Amino acid sequence: MHHTPIFVGCFILLCSVLCNYADAGSGCSKTSPLVDFESEFKMVQHQLRGSFRIIDDCSFRVSNFDMLSGTDVHWWGAIALDFTNLTSGFVVSDQKLNETYKNASFVVRLKKNVKWDQIHVIAAWDLPAASDFGHVILQRPDNGSAGSPNMAPSPSEGGNSGEEMGPISVEPTTFENCKVLADNYRLRWTLNTKDKLIDIGLEAAIPMTNYMAFGWSNQNESSNLMIGADVAVMGFKEDGVPLVDDFYITKLSECMMNKDGTVHGVCPDTIFEGSDPVGLVNNTKLIYGHRRDGVSFLRYRRPLVTIDKKYDMPINHTENMTVIWAVGPMKPPDAIRPFYLPQNHGGTYGHLVLNVSEHVNDCLGPLDAEDNEDQDVVIADANAPLVVTSGPALYYPNPPNPAKVLYINKKEAPLLRVERGVPVKFSIQAGHDVALYITSDLLGGNATLRNMSETIYAGGPEAEGVQASPMELTWQPDRNTPDQVFYHSIYQPKMGWKVQVVDGGLSDMYNNSVLLDDQQVTFFWTLSEDSITIAARGEKKSGYLAIGFGSGMINSYAYVGWMDETGKGRVSTYWIDGREALNVHPTKENLTFVRCKSENGIITLEFTRPLKPSCTQGQGPECKNIIDPTTPLKVVWAMGATWVDEHLSDRNMHSSRSSRPMRVLLMRGSAEAEQDLQPVLAVHGFMMFLAWGILLPGGILAARYLKHVKGDGWFQIHVYLQYSGLSIVLLGLLFAVAELRGFYVSSVHVKFGIAAILLGCMQSVNAYFRPAKPANGEVVSPKRILWEYSHVIVGRCAIVVGIAAQFTGMKHLGDRYDSENVHGLIWALISWFMIMALMAIYLEYRERQRRRDRTIGRSNWVLGNDDDSVDLLGPTISIEGKESHPSGTMEVQLEPLRR
């Protein structure tokens, strides 16, 4: 063991001698001004790192070289770094780079016809994909270069810069030291004792939604190293922007604020001290961050000794100090805590003793993530067109790329997934200079211009449009379509990305589908006689996906799909009656055929449930979760980082949700955004109440109880009230139909309403065709008698049905808006009709009293006399036989009801 340092030293010396011998034995002159130029490689993708030095006129040396393997990678030269010049470059060496390199060092010879004055940029270039893995800009001593290698890259060059990005001495991915913390987690640092600063870099092969944490523990604490620790927590926001914040740990829990304003847990320093406008509390300064190949990398800077003595730990760079680290899911800000906060690290954490002044490099090779595809995924749906636009390139997956690329459904160059046999509809709004086409060529832009062949499956020069006049394109992949094709512009290469063609999926399995609010969740369903099969699929990565039936997540029935700790997909049901975790109540719905899966972070859940729950064993809240296919189903959604089935807490709050519910029309297979139609329905209800509650009953009462008034005033009142009421009924009907955008005979209320309107219209037709009134002394014809009976019966039936429509309408309003005022309105309606009934009973009593008084004081009345006050349908009908009237004249005690 004691001979190991001597052996290592001899080995390093031998390598140095051999390298110098190789450099000196190249046999090339050193006339180029670039000889001895040195630089670090700029990482673009495939985790490329290393040092570059020009040896002589025909070779260069690469040291400490890391790179994940590619398809057909060569050393590439170009005259400038812009997209056009870089893609028009040329191979500068016969050496191929088709393997994974781990801290490799070697010499590369240029081709015989290649000179340094032809090259301004040298890159590791994947020929089939025209992809830049990493490059060096050659800085000439006379006039410099197109860009300085000592400047941190901007987002347009592939780096996700932070707010404090600025020039640094080397490439931001390069450090003097590297320490392996875990298989997928590394610590890098560079110490600057002169300025009393330390640059720290963390990289981990983790999901983009996870955090990385590193810091110094309380050196006076031996039992629990996390209490009192000063750590930096970093990660990426939803839009890919890197972030880092200074945290202080007072308790092993999530950051919580008490009612008295005190704070405890793993919290940012700024929460303890309030605002920090000058950066005295948050002493972490973001230098650089990027997300490449499924690996998160962030570099930040902090002083060795800070002004904040309370929450920051001073670093003695010459001593051994205990440091702690962790990795886990990160919770985005919400209404309660407007900070990005670390969640439970889930067992991925540790500590070690570190002396930052000692040189360490035990990182062998690049990190290789299992899931190296971070690009958004858009899944095509047969019923929803894909909106194709163009926009600035921010995070294009295959650099280099033009400044403008294609967007689908507001996502930059996403992976598009389509199903065989399912038509894909594109609404092309990318501009007249961008024509979409589906091609077998990886680069697009018309492969024939590069002397290449391609197969075009859809689109072409005519597939262009703008937002005001979009062009519709339909493409249906078939069984002969390859598993992978590409969407691009036919005029410009590398504007689009991959199309993944799979066998039939949800769109084939379900009869209907719609995009919910914000186009972040697709909702599928198939109706059967007494059940409904439902599926929901997120359109972006998340830890769980929830859909709810209701006007919002509060007072809704929720279905949550997530992957548990074992990787098994699960779906649970809940009743939510508030905003806190305590208001989320598990339910026991009868779900069958339940499935949940996560594919590249995209959650899909499926289940079948009865339309009407069976509640024979209890009366839980799920008993009211009834789906009426004839009534629009209001659907909302939410997504978040993590979910647990038991012991829910505030960490299960969603990070994104729908801004409004969608009204899914289950029978029609469509959806529309929820609109507040309460004012519309209120006007409709008032008009119907005015007609069926006042005018039409008033007309009937006038015909029944005002005939004792001389003249035909009762008849005029009766006609005016009836026609006014019927007109208001028809206007109320048209008003509701116009606002609801359709006329659907679905609910009980609509059926009662249609029946009442038909009866009312029959009355008008009946009145128009009434037989003439007999003259004085004439016998009433059978037609007249039949007409009077039918007129009375139909009119009274219309009123009864109209009143029933009023009550069912109030119930329908309550079911639609969960309004608390509906019960009061129903009781008010009952009270009104009770008053009307009592009034009718009183008037009937007075009318019969009046008739009795009149009958006592007069002789028998002959049919056809001028007394219109007698009721034709009253009970005082008598027919005297021929024995009493030998002349053959029959006297009947009748009163006419109508004129």
DAWOCOR-V39286 format. One record per residue. N is the residue number from 1. RES is the residue in one small letter. SS is DSSP state (a for helix, b for strand, c for the rest). Layout:
# DAWOCOR-V39286
N/RES/SS  N/RES/SS
This chain:
# DAWOCOR-V39286
1/m/c  2/h/c  3/h/c  4/t/a  5/p/a  6/i/a  7/f/a  8/v/a  9/g/a  10/c/a  11/f/a  12/i/a  13/l/a  14/l/a  15/c/a  16/s/a  17/v/a  18/l/a  19/c/a  20/n/a  21/y/a  22/a/a  23/d/a  24/a/a  25/g/c  26/s/c  27/g/c  28/c/c  29/s/c  30/k/c  31/t/c  32/s/c  33/p/c  34/l/c  35/v/c  36/d/c  37/f/c  38/e/b  39/s/b  40/e/b  41/f/c  42/k/b  43/m/b  44/v/c  45/q/c  46/h/c  47/q/c  48/l/c  49/r/b  50/g/b  51/s/b  52/f/b  53/r/b  54/i/b  55/i/b  56/d/b  57/d/c  58/c/c  59/s/b  60/f/b  61/r/b  62/v/b  63/s/b  64/n/b  65/f/b  66/d/b  67/m/b  68/l/c  69/s/c  70/g/c  71/t/c  72/d/c  73/v/b  74/h/b  75/w/b  76/w/b  77/g/b  78/a/b  79/i/c  80/a/c  81/l/c  82/d/c  83/f/a  84/t/a  85/n/a  86/l/a  87/t/a  88/s/c  89/g/c  90/f/b  91/v/b  92/v/b  93/s/b  94/d/b  95/q/b  96/k/b  97/l/c  98/n/c  99/e/c  100/t/c  101/y/b  102/k/b  103/n/b  104/a/b  105/s/b  106/f/b  107/v/b  108/v/b  109/r/b  110/l/c  111/k/c  112/k/c  113/n/c  114/v/c  115/k/c  116/w/a  117/d/a  118/q/a  119/i/c  120/h/c  121/v/b  122/i/b  123/a/b  124/a/b  125/w/b  126/d/b  127/l/c  128/p/c  129/a/c  130/a/c  131/s/b  132/d/b  133/f/b  134/g/b  135/h/b  136/v/b  137/i/b  138/l/c  139/q/c  140/r/b  141/p/c  142/d/c  143/n/c  144/g/b  145/s/c  146/a/c  147/g/c  148/s/c  149/p/c  150/n/c  151/m/c  152/a/c  153/p/c  154/s/c  155/p/a  156/s/a  157/e/a  158/g/c  159/g/c  160/n/c  161/s/c  162/g/c  163/e/c  164/e/c  165/m/c  166/g/c  167/p/c  168/i/c  169/s/c  170/v/c  171/e/c  172/p/c  173/t/c  174/t/c  175/f/c  176/e/c  177/n/b  178/c/b  179/k/b  180/v/b  181/l/b  182/a/b  183/d/c  184/n/c  185/y/b  186/r/b  187/l/b  188/r/b  189/w/b  190/t/b  191/l/b  192/n/b  193/t/c  194/k/c  195/d/c  196/k/c  197/l/b  198/i/b  199/d/b  200/i/b  201/g/b  202/l/b  203/e/b  204/a/b  205/a/c  206/i/c  207/p/c  208/m/c  209/t/c  210/n/b  211/y/b  212/m/b  213/a/b  214/f/b  215/g/b  216/w/b  217/s/c  218/n/c  219/q/c  220/n/c  221/e/c  222/s/c  223/s/c  224/n/c  225/l/c  226/m/c  227/i/c  228/g/c  229/a/c  230/d/b  231/v/b  232/a/b  233/v/b  234/m/b  235/g/b  236/f/b  237/k/c  238/e/c  239/d/c  240/g/c  241/v/c  242/p/b  243/l/b  244/v/b  245/d/b  246/d/b  247/f/b  248/y/b  249/i/b  250/t/c  251/k/c  252/l/c  253/s/c  254/e/b  255/c/c  256/m/b  257/m/b  258/n/c  259/k/c  260/d/c  261/g/c  262/t/c  263/v/b  264/h/b  265/g/c  266/v/b  267/c/b  268/p/b  269/d/a  270/t/a  271/i/a  272/f/a  273/e/a  274/g/c  275/s/c  276/d/c  277/p/c  278/v/c  279/g/c  280/l/c  281/v/c  282/n/c  283/n/c  284/t/c  285/k/b  286/l/b  287/i/b  288/y/b  289/g/b  290/h/b  291/r/b  292/r/b  293/d/c  294/g/c  295/v/b  296/s/b  297/f/b  298/l/b  299/r/b  300/y/b  301/r/b  302/r/b  303/p/b  304/l/c  305/v/c  306/t/c  307/i/c  308/d/c  309/k/c  310/k/c  311/y/c  312/d/c  313/m/c  314/p/c  315/i/c  316/n/c  317/h/c  318/t/c  319/e/c  320/n/c  321/m/b  322/t/b  323/v/b  324/i/b  325/w/b  326/a/b  327/v/b  328/g/b  329/p/b  330/m/b  331/k/b  332/p/c  333/p/c  334/d/c  335/a/c  336/i/c  337/r/c  338/p/c  339/f/c  340/y/c  341/l/b  342/p/b  343/q/c  344/n/c  345/h/c  346/g/c  347/g/c  348/t/c  349/y/b  350/g/b  351/h/b  352/l/b  353/v/b  354/l/b  355/n/c  356/v/c  357/s/c  358/e/c  359/h/c  360/v/c  361/n/b  362/d/c  363/c/c  364/l/c  365/g/c  366/p/c  367/l/c  368/d/c  369/a/c  370/e/c  371/d/c  372/n/c  373/e/c  374/d/c  375/q/c  376/d/c  377/v/b  378/v/b  379/i/b  380/a/c  381/d/b  382/a/c  383/n/c  384/a/b  385/p/c  386/l/b  387/v/b  388/v/b  389/t/b  390/s/b  391/g/b  392/p/b  393/a/c  394/l/c  395/y/c  396/y/c  397/p/c  398/n/c  399/p/c  400/p/c  401/n/c  402/p/c  403/a/c  404/k/b  405/v/b  406/l/b  407/y/b  408/i/b  409/n/c  410/k/c  411/k/b  412/e/b  413/a/c  414/p/c  415/l/b  416/l/b  417/r/b  418/v/b  419/e/b  420/r/c  421/g/c  422/v/c  423/p/b  424/v/b  425/k/b  426/f/b  427/s/b  428/i/b  429/q/c  430/a/c  431/g/b  432/h/c  433/d/c  434/v/c  435/a/c  436/l/b  437/y/b  438/i/b  439/t/b  440/s/c  441/d/c  442/l/c  443/l/c  444/g/c  445/g/c  446/n/c  447/a/a  448/t/a  449/l/a  450/r/a  451/n/c  452/m/c  453/s/c  454/e/c  455/t/c  456/i/b  457/y/b  458/a/b  459/g/b  460/g/c  461/p/c  462/e/c  463/a/c  464/e/c  465/g/b  466/v/c  467/q/c  468/a/c  469/s/c  470/p/c  471/m/b  472/e/b  473/l/b  474/t/b  475/w/b  476/q/b  477/p/c  478/d/c  479/r/c  480/n/c  481/t/c  482/p/c  483/d/c  484/q/b  485/v/b  486/f/b  487/y/b  488/h/b  489/s/b  490/i/c  491/y/c  492/q/c  493/p/c  494/k/c  495/m/c  496/g/c  497/w/c  498/k/b  499/v/b  500/q/b  501/v/b  502/v/b  503/d/c  504/g/c  505/g/c  506/l/a  507/s/a  508/d/a  509/m/a  510/y/c  511/n/c  512/n/b  513/s/b  514/v/b  515/l/b  516/l/c  517/d/a  518/d/a  519/q/a  520/q/c  521/v/b  522/t/b  523/f/b  524/f/b  525/w/b  526/t/b  527/l/b  528/s/c  529/e/c  530/d/c  531/s/b  532/i/b  533/t/b  534/i/b  535/a/b  536/a/b  537/r/b  538/g/b  539/e/c  540/k/c  541/k/c  542/s/c  543/g/c  544/y/b  545/l/b  546/a/b  547/i/b  548/g/b  549/f/b  550/g/c  551/s/c  552/g/c  553/m/c  554/i/c  555/n/c  556/s/b  557/y/b  558/a/b  559/y/b  560/v/b  561/g/b  562/w/b  563/m/b  564/d/c  565/e/c  566/t/c  567/g/c  568/k/c  569/g/b  570/r/b  571/v/b  572/s/b  573/t/b  574/y/b  575/w/b  576/i/b  577/d/c  578/g/c  579/r/c  580/e/c  581/a/a  582/l/a  583/n/a  584/v/b  585/h/b  586/p/b  587/t/c  588/k/c  589/e/c  590/n/c  591/l/b  592/t/b  593/f/b  594/v/b  595/r/b  596/c/b  597/k/b  598/s/b  599/e/b  600/n/c  601/g/c  602/i/b  603/i/b  604/t/b  605/l/b  606/e/b  607/f/b  608/t/b  609/r/b  610/p/b  611/l/c  612/k/c  613/p/c  614/s/c  615/c/c  616/t/c  617/q/c  618/g/c  619/q/c  620/g/c  621/p/a  622/e/a  623/c/a  624/k/a  625/n/c  626/i/c  627/i/c  628/d/c  629/p/c  630/t/c  631/t/c  632/p/c  633/l/b  634/k/b  635/v/b  636/v/b  637/w/b  638/a/b  639/m/b  640/g/b  641/a/c  642/t/c  643/w/c  644/v/c  645/d/c  646/e/c  647/h/c  648/l/c  649/s/c  650/d/a  651/r/a  652/n/a  653/m/c  654/h/c  655/s/c  656/s/b  657/r/b  658/s/c  659/s/c  660/r/c  661/p/c  662/m/b  663/r/b  664/v/b  665/l/b  666/l/c  667/m/c  668/r/c  669/g/c  670/s/b  671/a/b  672/e/b  673/a/b  674/e/c  675/q/c  676/d/c  677/l/c  678/q/a  679/p/a  680/v/a  681/l/a  682/a/a  683/v/a  684/h/a  685/g/a  686/f/a  687/m/a  688/m/a  689/f/a  690/l/a  691/a/a  692/w/a  693/g/a  694/i/a  695/l/a  696/l/a  697/p/a  698/g/a  699/g/a  700/i/a  701/l/a  702/a/a  703/a/a  704/r/a  705/y/a  706/l/c  707/k/c  708/h/c  709/v/c  710/k/c  711/g/c  712/d/c  713/g/a  714/w/a  715/f/a  716/q/a  717/i/a  718/h/a  719/v/a  720/y/a  721/l/a  722/q/a  723/y/a  724/s/a  725/g/a  726/l/a  727/s/a  728/i/a  729/v/a  730/l/a  731/l/a  732/g/a  733/l/a  734/l/a  735/f/a  736/a/a  737/v/a  738/a/a  739/e/a  740/l/a  741/r/c  742/g/c  743/f/c  744/y/c  745/v/c  746/s/c  747/s/c  748/v/a  749/h/a  750/v/a  751/k/a  752/f/a  753/g/a  754/i/a  755/a/a  756/a/a  757/i/a  758/l/a  759/l/a  760/g/a  761/c/a  762/m/a  763/q/a  764/s/a  765/v/a  766/n/a  767/a/a  768/y/a  769/f/c  770/r/c  771/p/c  772/a/c  773/k/c  774/p/c  775/a/c  776/n/c  777/g/c  778/e/c  779/v/c  780/v/c  781/s/c  782/p/a  783/k/a  784/r/a  785/i/a  786/l/a  787/w/a  788/e/a  789/y/a  790/s/a  791/h/a  792/v/a  793/i/a  794/v/a  795/g/a  796/r/a  797/c/a  798/a/a  799/i/a  800/v/a  801/v/a  802/g/a  803/i/a  804/a/a  805/a/a  806/q/a  807/f/a  808/t/a  809/g/a  810/m/a  811/k/a  812/h/a  813/l/a  814/g/a  815/d/a  816/r/a  817/y/a  818/d/c  819/s/c  820/e/c  821/n/c  822/v/a  823/h/a  824/g/a  825/l/a  826/i/a  827/w/a  828/a/a  829/l/a  830/i/a  831/s/a  832/w/a  833/f/a  834/m/a  835/i/a  836/m/a  837/a/a  838/l/a  839/m/a  840/a/a  841/i/a  842/y/a  843/l/a  844/e/a  845/y/a  846/r/a  847/e/a  848/r/a  849/q/a  850/r/a  851/r/a  852/r/a  853/d/a  854/r/a  855/t/a  856/i/a  857/g/c  858/r/c  859/s/c  860/n/c  861/w/c  862/v/c  863/l/c  864/g/c  865/n/c  866/d/c  867/d/c  868/d/c  869/s/c  870/v/c  871/d/c  872/l/c  873/l/c  874/g/c  875/p/c  876/t/c  877/i/c  878/s/c  879/i/b  880/e/c  881/g/c  882/k/c  883/e/c  884/s/c  885/h/c  886/p/c  887/s/c  888/g/c  889/t/c  890/m/c  891/e/c  892/v/b  893/q/c  894/l/c  895/e/c  896/p/c  897/l/c  898/r/c  899/r/c
